[in-house]
Amino acid sequence: MAQAQAQALPDREIFYLADEHDHEAGGSTMLGFWIYLMSDCLIFAMLFACYGVFGGSYAGGPTPAEIFELPLVAVNTTMLLLSSITYGFAMLAMEEKRKTGTLAWLAITGLFGLCFIGIELYEFSALIHEGATPQRSAFLSSFFLLVGTHGLHVSLGIVWLVTLMAQVGRFGLTVANKRRLMCLSLFWHFLDVIWIGVFTFVYLLGVLR
Amino acid sequence: MSAETHAHDDGHHDAPGHGTRRSYLIGFALSVVLTAIPFWLVMSGAIADKQLTALIIMGFALVQVIVHMIYFLHMNTRSEGGWNMMALIFTIVLVAIGLIGSLWVMHHMNLNMMPGMEMNDTSAM
């Protein structure tokens, strides 16, 4: 032991592991992506805090009970829940190495995502036509900011989904593509978790207020 | 001196667990129920007391978030050698500080800055 050190030291001091073993490519991708999601979670937490602070400042404008349509929100929530389970089925098909099945379930997931975005855009345009624009009151500003940020995430998720479908279609279920699909899986389910907060705190509690 | 040969092998290779068809279906069924009940409570006004309804709804949301974490995000204490859970707990602490802190501070600011407050103060003295 002491001898080994004595031999190593005189030449040059090595402060790093000279013969580090191989890391598999992308070995820490999932953890890194998880940490990104947690940072995204903080963004949403601040937007929720913003809505919590301003949610009651109507400035004489419309109140949540007057403008929110719960049946529409329920349909919207259903779309997102359905897209979550269809993504789950895509992952199962991926595990069973069924390329066509994976692509089919991904396509269905994307369609549910599009329905969600479509309904949300319809809701926004209806609100704006009623005069409930983001400029009307602090409540509406924070509402559009929070719900719009979530909608933007879902939209980008759909772009990502289509990209991965092209990747899988072209190169098949390679290790790299599987890893990408797992990242998108986390992202997609994470957006569902955020939506639970949105429909509870913004819509349901807003109408109750 | 085999320090460099062992340590790393454990945490890395366990791919995040994928649910089975059964676990996905259980998660889906649970989240449908946990979504339908709050919507029904608010839309039908089944409970007259609004504050109680609000508390129940928030309870349902909390349970549903946990259901999603377990059945869809496949969270457990072992994934990525526990670092997933560490990052999650750290985030929950930050989220709690941010949310509770903002609401608490702004609530008190609203109370203390209401117009007419100064008049009340001077009349009290």
Chai-1 contact restraints between the chains, C-beta under 6 A:
chainA,res_idxA,chainB,res_idxB,connection_type,confidence,min_distance_angstrom,max_distance_angstrom,comment,restraint_id
A,L17,B,E4,contact,1.0,0.0,6.0,A-B,restraint_1
A,G27,B,H12,contact,1.0,0.0,6.0,A-B,restraint_2
A,M30,B,P16,contact,1.0,0.0,6.0,A-B,restraint_3
A,L31,B,E80,contact,1.0,0.0,6.0,A-B,restraint_4
A,L31,B,W83,contact,1.0,0.0,6.0,A-B,restraint_5
A,W34,B,N84,contact,1.0,0.0,6.0,A-B,restraint_6
A,I35,B,A87,contact,1.0,0.0,6.0,A-B,restraint_7
A,M38,B,A87,contact,1.0,0.0,6.0,A-B,restraint_8
A,M38,B,T91,contact,1.0,0.0,6.0,A-B,restraint_9
A,C41,B,T91,contact,1.0,0.0,6.0,A-B,restraint_10
A,L42,B,L94,contact,1.0,0.0,6.0,A-B,restraint_11
A,A45,B,V95,contact,1.0,0.0,6.0,A-B,restraint_12
A,A45,B,G98,contact,1.0,0.0,6.0,A-B,restraint_13
A,A45,B,L99,contact,1.0,0.0,6.0,A-B,restraint_14
A,A49,B,G98,contact,1.0,0.0,6.0,A-B,restraint_15
A,A49,B,L99,contact,1.0,0.0,6.0,A-B,restraint_16
A,A49,B,S102,contact,1.0,0.0,6.0,A-B,restraint_17
A,G52,B,L103,contact,1.0,0.0,6.0,A-B,restraint_18
A,V53,B,S102,contact,1.0,0.0,6.0,A-B,restraint_19
A,V53,B,M106,contact,1.0,0.0,6.0,A-B,restraint_20
A,L70,B,M43,contact,1.0,0.0,6.0,A-B,restraint_21
A,A74,B,F39,contact,1.0,0.0,6.0,A-B,restraint_22
A,T77,B,T35,contact,1.0,0.0,6.0,A-B,restraint_23
A,L81,B,S31,contact,1.0,0.0,6.0,A-B,restraint_24
A,S84,B,F72,contact,1.0,0.0,6.0,A-B,restraint_25
A,I85,B,Y24,contact,1.0,0.0,6.0,A-B,restraint_26
A,I85,B,F28,contact,1.0,0.0,6.0,A-B,restraint_27
A,G88,B,Y24,contact,1.0,0.0,6.0,A-B,restraint_28
A,M91,B,H18,contact,1.0,0.0,6.0,A-B,restraint_29
A,L92,B,R21,contact,1.0,0.0,6.0,A-B,restraint_30
A,E95,B,H18,contact,1.0,0.0,6.0,A-B,restraint_31
A,H189,B,F72,contact,1.0,0.0,6.0,A-B,restraint_32
A,H189,B,L73,contact,1.0,0.0,6.0,A-B,restraint_33
A,V193,B,V65,contact,1.0,0.0,6.0,A-B,restraint_34
A,V193,B,H68,contact,1.0,0.0,6.0,A-B,restraint_35
A,I196,B,A61,contact,1.0,0.0,6.0,A-B,restraint_36
A,I196,B,Q64,contact,1.0,0.0,6.0,A-B,restraint_37
A,I196,B,V65,contact,1.0,0.0,6.0,A-B,restraint_38
A,T200,B,I57,contact,1.0,0.0,6.0,A-B,restraint_39
A,T200,B,A61,contact,1.0,0.0,6.0,A-B,restraint_40
A,L204,B,P38,contact,1.0,0.0,6.0,A-B,restraint_41
A,L204,B,V42,contact,1.0,0.0,6.0,A-B,restraint_42
A,L204,B,I57,contact,1.0,0.0,6.0,A-B,restraint_43
A,L205,B,A54,contact,1.0,0.0,6.0,A-B,restraint_44
A,V207,B,V42,contact,1.0,0.0,6.0,A-B,restraint_45
A,L208,B,V42,contact,1.0,0.0,6.0,A-B,restraint_46
A,L208,B,K50,contact,1.0,0.0,6.0,A-B,restraint_47
A,L208,B,A54,contact,1.0,0.0,6.0,A-B,restraint_48
